[in-house]
Amino acid sequence: MDINKDCHAFHLVFRAPDEEASRLDVFFEAHERFMRETHFTEGDTEPRVLVYNITKCPELKNPLNPDEGTTGHTLFGLHEVYRGPEGCAAHMAAGQAREALFAEFVDLVQTYMVSGLLAAPVIRTM
């Protein structure tokens, strides 16, 4: 299925000091396992994830001039796209059912998240 304007997405950005970045690495490893165990990539059963990726890079002092170096922080991006709000709701229900994983997620959000779009409608795509 193509991503279209009926789809909804989660896009979260986390910023952690480099020496604490391993905590997010460990969480996202567990999160990927959770996604593979509970989500579908084919068919009509929700939650059906169309896109799932985690990105990671050093935070640059000046993104337009990487030669200026890094800030000592690591950025992580979490991006998930679902067919619609029902998929987002099914994803959240599946996540909340895993109490320990969800508790760690909430703590990471409160500690490191700098930006988040939650179940946001897709408004442009190609």
C-alpha positions in Angstrom: 0.0 0.0 0.0 1.2 3.4 -0.8 1.5 6.1 1.8 -1.3 8.6 1.2 -3.2 11.4 2.9 -5.3 8.9 4.8 -2.2 7.7 6.7 -1.1 8.9 10.1 2.4 8.9 11.6 4.5 9.1 14.7 7.7 11.1 14.4 9.7 11.7 17.6 13.2 13.2 18.1 15.3 12.5 21.1 18.5 14.3 22.2 20.8 12.6 24.6 24.3 13.4 25.9 26.7 11.1 24.1 27.5 9.2 27.3 23.8 8.4 27.8 23.0 7.4 24.2 23.5 3.7 24.9 20.3 3.8 27.0 18.3 4.8 23.8 20.2 2.2 21.8 19.1 -0.5 24.2 15.5 0.7 24.2 15.3 0.9 20.4 16.6 -2.6 20.1 13.8 -3.8 22.4 11.3 -1.6 20.6 12.2 -3.1 17.2 11.7 -6.6 18.7 8.3 -5.4 20.0 7.4 -4.0 16.6 8.4 -7.3 14.8 6.4 -9.4 17.4 3.2 -7.3 17.4 2.8 -5.5 14.1 1.9 -6.6 10.6 3.5 -5.5 7.3 0.9 -7.1 5.0 -2.9 -7.7 5.1 -5.7 -5.8 6.9 -4.9 -6.6 10.5 -4.0 -3.6 12.7 -1.5 -2.5 13.7 -0.2 -2.6 10.1 3.0 -0.5 9.9 3.9 0.9 6.5 7.2 2.5 7.6 9.3 1.9 10.7 12.7 3.3 11.1 15.1 4.6 13.8 17.7 7.1 12.8 20.8 8.1 14.9 23.5 10.7 14.4 25.7 13.1 16.3 24.2 16.5 16.8 26.2 19.1 14.8 27.1 22.5 16.2 26.2 23.9 12.8 24.2 21.5 10.5 25.3 23.7 7.5 29.0 23.3 8.3 29.8 19.8 9.8 33.5 20.9 10.0 32.5 22.9 13.1 32.1 19.6 15.0 29.5 18.1 17.3 27.8 19.3 20.5 28.4 16.2 22.6 24.9 15.0 22.1 23.4 12.2 20.0 20.1 12.6 18.1 17.6 9.8 17.5 14.6 9.8 15.3 11.7 7.4 15.5 9.4 7.3 12.5 6.3 5.1 12.0 3.6 5.4 9.4 0.2 3.6 9.7 -2.8 3.3 7.3 -4.9 5.6 9.5 -5.8 6.5 13.1 -7.0 3.0 13.8 -3.5 1.7 13.2 -2.0 4.3 15.5 -4.6 3.4 18.2 -3.7 -0.3 17.8 0.0 0.5 18.0 -0.5 2.4 21.3 -2.7 -0.4 22.8 0.0 -3.0 21.9 2.7 -0.8 23.4 0.8 -0.1 26.6 0.2 -3.8 27.0 4.0 -4.2 27.4 4.2 -2.5 30.7 8.0 -2.5 31.3 8.7 -1.3 27.7 6.0 1.4 27.9 7.3 2.6 31.3 10.8 3.0 29.8 9.4 4.7 26.8 7.5 7.2 28.9 10.7 7.9 30.9 12.8 8.4 27.8 10.1 10.8 26.4 10.2 12.8 29.6 14.0 12.8 29.7 15.2 13.1 26.1 12.4 13.9 23.7 12.8 17.3 22.1 10.0 17.1 19.5 7.1 14.8 18.7 4.3 14.4 16.3 1.8 11.8 17.6 -0.6 10.2 15.2 -0.3 13.1 12.9 -2.0 13.0 9.5 0.2 12.8 6.5 -0.3 16.0 4.5 2.2 15.5 1.6 3.7 12.4 0.1 5.3 11.2 -3.1 
